[in-house]
Amino acid sequence: MIAVLAPASAAHPGRIRRGARQLERLGFDVRVYRQAFARHGHFAGRDRQRASALRTALADPAVRAIIFTRGGFGSARLLPLVDGDFARSRPKIVVGYSDATSLLTFLTGKLGWVTFHGPMVATDFPKLAAVDRSALLDMLCGKPPKPLRLTTTIRSGVAEGRLFGGCLSILVSLLGTPYAPSLGGRIVFLEDVNEEPYSLDRMLTQLRQSGELGKARGIVFGEMKNCGSRRELLAVLRDRTAELGIPVAFGLLSGHGRGKRTLALGVRARLDTSRRLLEMVEPGVSP
């Protein structure tokens, strides 16, 4: 069974229902939690209400996967309320991106779960492209992941490590908290949306000065939708990664933007920026 719930901002009820129907058409048993339709300000219910839905899904042995409705903001507010529940739970498939990066970071970075940076029910499923739907299905069913193409090499090289990352602004917001990301030995994926180049510069500078970015083995950036002109954007990415001495590439179609490829965070990956390829060299789930 797939549980659908909302850890952050509220989504339009019609989009939640349409997305859930798409999952059902793929052959899955889907349970949309009542909490997914709640609203408190811009949140999908109060913090404890959203945390309770997460606890219920974690404790239910029939629930094999949790797919979030949308991002926005609010997931990080739940971490102190549910970190113990996650720690006591057997790992489940958890899928999301954007604001859900805070939850994925905790699960993968602190608990060692494999999590999935992938499409969400209300945001993406009503209009999910066939290639992205197929990629998610392959990942959830334990099929060998296909290599992912990158558009631009920023620094040539080859690196291997466990894949980790997500939305840059969310990762940076976790610095200085008990849930801060640890990037040592990782292939780090970073993406975002609607950020000016100077804002990306500020966030990458903070990530560097925290000492974490310099521990990565390689970096791959997403599409960075609406983040300035391509020329300005690449200039910032080159400048902020030039002194790291590791392979860096741009243009992975996952997260915000036109591409919604699913990434298994926590699996071994190989980044070859000369060939512009990212390969997850093991499946995210057992077949």
C-alpha positions in Angstrom: 0.0 0.0 0.0 1.1 3.6 -0.8 0.2 6.2 1.9 -0.3 9.7 0.6 0.1 12.5 3.2 1.2 16.1 3.4 4.1 17.1 5.7 4.3 20.7 4.6 2.0 23.1 2.7 -1.6 22.4 1.8 -2.4 21.2 -1.8 -5.6 21.6 -3.8 -7.9 18.7 -3.0 -8.7 18.0 -6.6 -5.0 17.7 -7.5 -4.5 15.3 -4.6 -7.4 13.1 -5.8 -6.2 13.2 -9.5 -2.7 12.3 -8.5 -3.9 9.4 -6.3 -6.0 8.1 -9.2 -2.9 8.1 -11.4 -1.1 5.9 -8.9 -4.1 3.6 -8.7 -4.1 3.2 -12.5 -0.5 2.1 -12.2 -1.7 -0.8 -10.1 -1.0 0.4 -6.6 -3.3 0.2 -3.6 -3.4 3.8 -2.4 -4.6 5.3 0.8 -4.9 9.1 0.9 -4.8 10.2 4.6 -7.5 12.6 5.7 -4.7 14.9 6.9 -3.7 15.5 3.3 -6.8 17.7 2.9 -6.4 19.6 6.2 -5.5 23.3 6.2 -4.0 25.6 8.9 -2.8 28.8 7.4 -0.7 27.7 4.4 0.1 24.3 6.1 -1.7 21.1 5.6 -2.9 21.1 9.2 -1.1 21.9 12.5 2.4 20.5 13.1 1.1 17.8 15.4 -1.6 16.8 13.0 1.0 16.4 10.2 3.4 14.6 12.5 0.6 12.2 13.6 -0.1 11.2 10.0 3.6 10.4 9.5 3.6 8.3 12.7 0.5 6.4 11.6 2.0 5.6 8.2 5.3 4.5 9.8 3.5 2.2 12.3 1.2 0.6 9.8 2.8 -2.7 8.5 0.5 -2.5 5.4 2.1 0.7 4.3 5.1 -0.1 2.1 5.7 3.4 0.7 4.9 7.0 1.6 4.6 9.6 -1.2 4.1 13.2 -0.2 1.5 15.6 -1.8 3.7 18.6 -2.3 6.5 20.8 -0.9 6.2 24.4 0.1 7.3 24.7 3.7 6.7 22.9 7.0 8.6 19.6 6.9 11.5 20.7 9.0 9.0 21.8 11.7 8.1 18.1 12.1 11.6 16.7 12.6 11.7 17.1 16.4 8.3 15.6 16.6 9.0 12.5 14.5 12.7 11.8 14.6 12.3 9.1 17.3 9.4 7.5 15.4 11.6 7.3 12.3 14.5 5.8 14.3 12.2 3.1 15.7 10.6 2.2 12.4 11.7 -0.3 9.8 12.7 1.5 6.6 9.9 2.3 4.2 10.0 3.9 0.7 9.6 7.6 1.1 9.2 9.8 -2.0 9.3 13.6 -2.4 11.5 16.6 -3.1 11.6 20.4 -2.5 10.7 21.0 1.1 10.6 17.2 1.8 14.4 17.5 1.5 14.6 18.1 5.2 12.9 14.7 5.9 14.9 12.8 3.2 18.1 14.3 4.6 17.4 13.1 8.1 16.3 9.6 7.0 19.3 9.1 4.6 21.9 11.1 6.4 21.2 10.2 10.0 19.5 6.9 9.8 21.0 5.3 6.7 17.7 4.8 4.9 17.5 4.8 1.1 15.0 7.6 0.2 13.7 8.8 -3.2 14.0 12.3 -4.6 11.0 12.0 -7.0 7.6 13.2 -8.1 4.9 14.1 -5.7 1.2 13.3 -5.8 -0.5 16.7 -6.1 2.4 18.7 -7.7 3.4 16.2 -10.4 1.3 13.1 -10.9 -1.7 14.8 -12.6 0.7 15.8 -15.5 3.7 13.4 -15.0 5.5 12.6 -18.3 5.6 9.0 -19.4 9.4 8.8 -19.1 9.3 10.1 -15.5 6.5 7.8 -14.6 8.4 4.9 -16.0 11.6 5.9 -14.1 9.6 6.0 -10.8 8.0 2.6 -11.4 11.4 1.0 -12.3 12.9 2.5 -9.1 10.1 1.4 -6.8 10.1 -2.1 -8.3 13.8 -2.7 -7.8 14.8 -2.6 -11.5 18.4 -1.6 -12.3 18.5 2.2 -12.6 19.2 3.6 -16.1 22.1 6.1 -16.5 21.0 9.7 -16.3 22.2 12.3 -18.8 23.7 15.7 -17.7 23.8 18.6 -20.0 27.0 20.5 -19.1 30.4 19.6 -17.7 31.7 22.2 -15.2 34.8 20.2 -14.1 35.9 17.0 -15.7 36.5 13.8 -13.7 35.1 10.6 -12.3 33.9 10.1 -8.7 32.1 7.4 -6.8 30.2 7.6 -3.5 26.7 7.4 -2.1 24.2 9.8 -3.7 22.8 12.5 -1.4 21.2 15.9 -1.6 18.1 17.7 -2.8 16.9 21.2 -2.7 19.8 23.6 -2.0 17.9 26.2 0.0 16.5 23.5 2.3 19.9 21.8 2.9 21.4 25.2 3.8 18.5 25.9 6.2 19.4 22.8 8.1 23.0 23.9 8.8 23.6 24.6 12.5 20.7 22.2 13.5 20.9 18.6 14.8 19.6 17.7 11.3 22.4 19.3 9.3 23.6 17.3 6.2 26.9 15.5 6.2 28.4 15.5 2.7 31.6 13.6 3.4 32.3 11.0 0.7 29.1 11.7 -1.2 28.1 12.4 -4.7 26.0 15.5 -3.9 23.0 16.5 -6.0 21.8 20.1 -5.6 18.8 21.8 -7.2 16.5 24.7 -6.6 13.9 27.0 -8.2 13.2 30.7 -8.4 16.5 31.8 -6.8 18.6 34.7 -8.2 22.2 33.9 -9.0 23.4 36.0 -6.1 21.2 34.0 -3.8 22.7 30.7 -5.1 26.1 32.2 -4.6 25.2 33.0 -1.0 23.9 29.5 -0.3 26.9 27.7 -1.9 29.2 30.0 0.0 27.5 29.1 3.2 27.7 25.4 2.4 31.4 25.8 1.6 32.1 27.7 4.8 30.3 25.1 6.9 33.1 22.7 5.8 30.6 20.3 4.2 30.8 21.0 0.5 34.6 20.5 0.5 34.1 16.9 1.8 32.0 15.8 -1.3 33.5 13.6 -3.9 31.5 15.1 -6.8 28.6 17.5 -7.4 25.8 17.4 -9.9 23.4 20.3 -10.2 19.8 20.1 -11.4 18.1 22.3 -13.9 17.9 25.3 -11.5 14.7 26.5 -13.0 14.2 30.3 -13.1 17.6 30.9 -11.4 18.8 33.6 -13.8 20.2 33.3 -17.3 22.2 30.2 -18.2 25.4 32.4 -18.5 24.9 33.9 -15.0 24.0 30.6 -13.4 26.9 28.7 -14.8 29.3 31.5 -13.8 28.2 31.2 -10.2 28.3 27.4 -10.2 31.8 27.4 -11.7 33.1 30.0 -9.3 31.7 28.4 -6.1 33.1 24.9 -7.0 36.3 25.8 -8.8 38.6 25.3 -5.7 37.1 22.0 -4.6 39.0 20.0 -7.2 36.2 17.5 -7.7 34.0 16.5 -10.7 31.1 18.9 -11.2 28.3 18.8 -13.7 25.0 20.6 -14.4 21.6 19.7 -15.9 20.2 16.6 -14.1 16.4 16.4 -14.8 15.1 15.8 -11.3 13.1 18.0 -8.9 11.9 21.4 -9.8 11.8 21.9 -13.6 10.6 20.0 -16.6 12.3 16.7 -15.6 11.1 14.5 -12.7 13.5 11.6 -12.7 13.6 9.6 -9.5 16.9 9.5 -7.6 17.6 6.9 -5.0 19.4 8.8 -2.2 21.8 6.6 -0.2 22.8 4.2 -3.0 26.2 3.9 -4.5 26.6 6.2 -7.6 29.2 7.0 -10.2 29.5 10.4 -11.6 31.5 10.7 -14.9 31.3 14.4 -15.9 33.5 13.9 -19.0 30.8 11.6 -20.4 28.1 13.7 -18.7 26.6 10.7 -16.9 25.3 9.9 -13.4 24.8 6.2 -12.7 23.2 4.7 -9.7 25.1 1.4 -9.5 22.6 -0.4 -7.3 18.8 -0.4 -7.0 17.1 1.6 -4.4 14.9 -1.3 -3.2 15.1 -5.1 -3.4 13.4 -6.6 -6.4 
